[in-house]
Amino acid sequence: MKIASLLTALAGVAVALPGTMASAQTVPTTVEPMVPAAGTVLDVTAEGRTTRVPDLATIRAGVVSQSPTAAAALTDNAQRMAKVLDALKRAGVAPRDVATSNVQLSPQYRYADNQPPVITGYQATNTVSIRFRDVAKSGSILDALVAQGANQIDGPNLSIDKPDAALDEARTDAIAQAKRRADLYARAAGLRVSRIVSIAESGQDAGGPVQPMFMMARGAMAKDSTQIAPGEKDVTVTLSVRFLLN
């Protein structure tokens, strides 16, 4: 009897499963195919563009010290860097915009034929990365840094601090360009644009920093104030847009 009851229960499960599977198959698991069944598909790649004046300058300022001993090189370097950091503080640069990017101590060698290298002294380097949120003031601050002992300058890297609004403008421009191009193709083919099937963002340039210009700062160069011209930067977004033509 127990075996008969077990077989009856299994049969009931077997009967219930097809109904369950049929019910699951009625639930949609995919969206509309990317290639519609009727109509002509047109893929367009468009780049939207807008411009902004850079409002952020990033500059690397360094102090390089040389001395016969490692301790002397580090001490001299630390004293000169303290003056540089104090100059930045007096200029109103916020602590969050100043970050140490490199500290290095390396021996200096004298080389001669058929002889092992001889250490002649040590070079200490300390470099900070500085963000200037008032680009117009960055040139005068550079001059102050040089006067306080900074003898190596990299930059400036000019960029846009908050590019989100500019990127949205570029996206809007990209859609408008894609629509105009789709209308052109549709008219040439004797069709009309029915609708957009899909939109994919395939790239963007938020007006980030370009390759920095290198300058070696010298105390004798500071007769005139250093000028930083921000110019303009392009902000671009590239979209891939699929249209349905009928």
matplotlib code that plots the C-alpha trace (Angstrom):
import matplotlib.pyplot as plt

x = [0.0, 2.8, 4.3, 1.0, 0.5, 4.0, 3.4, 0.1, 1.9, 4.6, 2.0, 0.3, 3.6, 4.2, 0.8, 1.3, 4.7, 3.5, 1.0, 3.7, 6.0, 3.3, 2.5, 6.1, 6.4, 3.7, 5.7, 7.7, 11.5, 12.8, 12.1, 11.3, 14.1, 16.8, 16.0, 12.2, 10.5, 9.1, 10.8, 14.4, 16.9, 19.4, 22.4, 23.8, 26.9, 26.8, 29.2, 27.6, 29.8, 29.8, 32.5, 33.5, 36.2, 38.4, 37.9, 40.5, 44.3, 46.5, 50.2, 53.0, 55.6, 58.7, 61.8, 65.1, 68.0, 71.6, 74.1, 77.1, 75.1, 71.6, 70.7, 71.7, 69.9, 66.7, 67.0, 67.5, 64.6, 62.2, 63.0, 62.5, 59.3, 57.9, 58.3, 56.5, 53.6, 53.4, 53.3, 50.4, 48.5, 49.1, 47.8, 44.5, 44.9, 42.8, 44.5, 42.3, 43.8, 47.4, 48.7, 52.2, 52.8, 56.4, 59.2, 62.5, 66.1, 68.8, 72.6, 74.6, 77.5, 80.7, 81.6, 85.1, 86.5, 87.4, 86.5, 83.4, 80.9, 81.7, 78.9, 79.5, 76.4, 72.6, 69.6, 66.3, 63.1, 59.7, 56.8, 53.2, 50.2, 48.2, 44.7, 43.9, 40.2, 40.8, 42.8, 43.5, 45.5, 47.6, 50.3, 51.0, 51.0, 53.5, 55.8, 55.4, 56.3, 59.5, 60.4, 60.1, 62.3, 60.3, 62.7, 60.7, 57.2, 55.0, 51.9, 49.4, 46.8, 43.6, 40.3, 36.6, 35.8, 32.1, 31.4, 28.0, 25.9, 28.2, 28.1, 24.3, 24.4, 26.7, 24.3, 21.4, 23.4, 24.4, 20.7, 19.8, 22.6, 21.6, 18.0, 19.0, 21.2, 18.4, 16.0, 18.5, 19.0, 15.2, 14.4, 17.1, 15.7, 12.1, 11.3, 10.4, 11.8, 9.3, 11.0, 14.2, 14.8, 17.9, 20.5, 23.9, 26.6, 29.9, 32.3, 32.8, 35.4, 34.6, 37.2, 39.9, 43.5, 45.8, 49.4, 51.2, 53.6, 56.9, 58.6, 61.8, 61.5, 64.5, 64.8, 66.0, 62.9, 60.5, 60.7, 57.2, 54.2, 53.5, 50.2, 47.9, 45.4, 42.6, 41.1, 38.3, 37.9, 35.5, 33.2, 32.0, 29.8, 29.5, 26.2, 25.2, 21.5, 19.3, 16.3, 13.4, 12.5, 9.2]
y = [0.0, 2.3, 1.8, 2.4, 5.7, 6.8, 6.1, 8.0, 11.0, 11.0, 10.8, 13.9, 15.8, 14.8, 16.1, 19.4, 20.1, 20.6, 23.2, 25.0, 25.1, 26.4, 29.1, 30.2, 30.4, 32.9, 35.5, 37.7, 37.4, 39.6, 43.1, 43.8, 42.6, 45.1, 44.4, 44.9, 42.3, 44.9, 48.0, 49.2, 49.5, 52.5, 52.7, 56.2, 57.3, 61.0, 63.1, 65.9, 68.9, 71.9, 74.2, 75.4, 77.7, 75.6, 76.5, 74.2, 74.3, 71.5, 72.2, 70.1, 72.1, 70.6, 71.3, 69.7, 69.8, 68.5, 68.0, 65.8, 63.8, 62.3, 63.9, 67.4, 67.0, 66.0, 68.8, 71.4, 70.0, 69.9, 73.5, 74.8, 72.8, 74.2, 77.7, 76.6, 75.2, 78.3, 80.4, 78.3, 78.8, 82.6, 82.6, 81.1, 77.6, 75.2, 72.2, 69.8, 71.2, 70.4, 66.8, 65.3, 63.4, 62.4, 62.2, 60.8, 60.6, 59.3, 59.1, 61.0, 59.2, 60.0, 57.6, 56.9, 54.4, 51.0, 52.2, 51.5, 54.4, 56.8, 58.5, 62.2, 63.4, 63.0, 64.6, 65.0, 65.8, 66.7, 67.4, 68.5, 68.6, 71.8, 72.5, 76.1, 76.8, 80.4, 79.9, 83.6, 83.6, 80.5, 82.5, 84.8, 81.9, 80.2, 83.2, 83.2, 79.5, 80.1, 83.0, 80.6, 77.9, 75.8, 75.0, 72.5, 73.2, 70.9, 72.2, 73.7, 71.0, 72.8, 71.0, 71.5, 70.9, 69.9, 68.8, 67.1, 69.9, 70.3, 66.6, 66.7, 69.5, 67.4, 64.4, 66.6, 67.8, 64.3, 63.2, 66.2, 65.4, 61.7, 62.6, 65.0, 62.4, 59.8, 62.1, 62.7, 59.0, 58.3, 61.0, 59.8, 56.2, 57.3, 56.3, 58.1, 57.8, 55.8, 55.9, 55.3, 51.7, 52.1, 54.6, 53.7, 56.0, 54.8, 57.5, 60.9, 63.6, 65.7, 68.3, 66.7, 67.8, 67.6, 66.5, 69.0, 71.6, 71.4, 74.4, 74.6, 77.6, 79.8, 82.7, 85.0, 84.6, 86.4, 90.0, 89.7, 87.8, 84.5, 84.5, 81.5, 81.7, 79.2, 79.3, 76.9, 73.1, 70.9, 68.6, 65.7, 62.7, 60.0, 58.1, 55.1, 55.5, 52.8, 54.1, 52.3, 53.5, 52.7]
z = [0.0, 0.8, -2.7, -4.3, -2.4, -3.4, -7.1, -6.8, -5.3, -8.0, -10.7, -9.2, -9.3, -12.9, -13.9, -12.1, -13.7, -17.3, -16.1, -14.1, -17.1, -19.4, -17.0, -16.8, -20.5, -20.7, -18.8, -21.2, -20.6, -23.4, -24.7, -28.4, -30.6, -31.6, -35.2, -35.8, -38.0, -40.4, -41.8, -42.7, -39.9, -40.0, -37.7, -37.2, -35.2, -34.2, -32.1, -30.1, -29.0, -26.8, -25.4, -22.0, -20.6, -18.3, -14.6, -13.0, -13.4, -12.0, -11.6, -10.1, -8.2, -6.9, -4.9, -5.8, -3.4, -3.7, -0.9, -0.1, 2.5, 2.4, 5.7, 4.5, 1.2, 3.0, 5.5, 2.9, 0.8, 3.8, 4.7, 1.2, 0.7, 4.0, 2.5, -0.7, 1.3, 3.4, 0.2, -1.0, 2.3, 2.2, -1.4, -0.3, -1.8, 0.2, 1.9, 0.0, -3.3, -2.3, -2.3, -2.2, -5.4, -5.1, -2.5, -3.6, -2.4, -4.8, -4.8, -7.4, -9.0, -10.8, -13.5, -14.9, -17.3, -15.8, -12.3, -10.2, -9.8, -6.9, -4.9, -5.0, -3.1, -2.8, -4.5, -2.7, -4.5, -3.1, -5.5, -4.7, -7.0, -6.7, -8.0, -8.8, -8.8, -10.0, -13.2, -13.5, -10.2, -11.0, -12.8, -10.0, -7.5, -9.7, -9.4, -5.6, -5.5, -7.5, -5.2, -2.2, -3.6, -6.0, -8.9, -10.9, -12.4, -14.5, -16.1, -16.1, -16.9, -17.7, -17.2, -16.4, -12.8, -13.1, -16.7, -16.2, -17.6, -20.5, -21.2, -21.2, -23.8, -25.9, -25.6, -26.7, -29.7, -30.6, -30.7, -32.9, -35.3, -35.5, -36.2, -39.0, -40.6, -40.3, -42.0, -44.8, -45.4, -45.2, -47.8, -50.1, -49.9, -50.4, -46.8, -43.6, -40.0, -37.9, -34.6, -32.6, -31.7, -29.5, -28.2, -26.9, -25.6, -27.0, -25.8, -24.2, -23.6, -20.6, -21.4, -19.3, -19.0, -22.0, -21.9, -19.6, -20.9, -19.1, -17.7, -15.6, -13.4, -12.7, -10.2, -12.9, -15.1, -12.8, -14.2, -15.5, -14.0, -15.6, -17.5, -17.9, -20.8, -20.3, -23.8, -24.5, -24.4, -26.4, -24.5, -26.7, -26.5, -29.2, -29.6, -31.6, -32.6, -34.4, -36.3, -37.9, -41.4, -43.2]

ax = plt.figure().add_subplot(projection="3d")
ax.plot(x, y, z, "-o")
ax.set_aspect("equal")
plt.show()
